[in-house]
Amino acid sequence: NLSVYAAWVATGARERGLLLLDGLEGGAAGAVRMQVSAGQSAIIPGGWPYAMVAQADTLLCSSAFLHAHSMRQQLAAYELEELLGMKSRFPSFQQIMWHAALYYTKNLRA
């Protein structure tokens, strides 16, 4: 998923307003288009790139959370965001990772 996202950003498709599915020549293998109706929610795994598009005036609520089950993927996403110079990112990610490292170091030794 991250390599497809990196290719999409590198082609400039993002700046041209093309969605991931439409912005790559030959399409984005493995990408999924999902439609969420009013009152529904979608949970996307940590570290997975996504885009939200509304066809009418809409109130969209987006939230991100970190968890231990996909820490490697979340770290890879963070490194990719660093490489691509992304502006909209998970707040205080580095500080949270240090807290997680201390937590796991303390609890795994016990």
Secondary structure, DSSP 4 states (H G I P E B T S, - for coil): -HHHHHHHHHTTTTTTT--TTTSSTT--TT-------TT------TT-------SSS----------GGGHHHHHHHHHHHHHHT-SS--TTHHHHHHHHHHHHHHHHH-
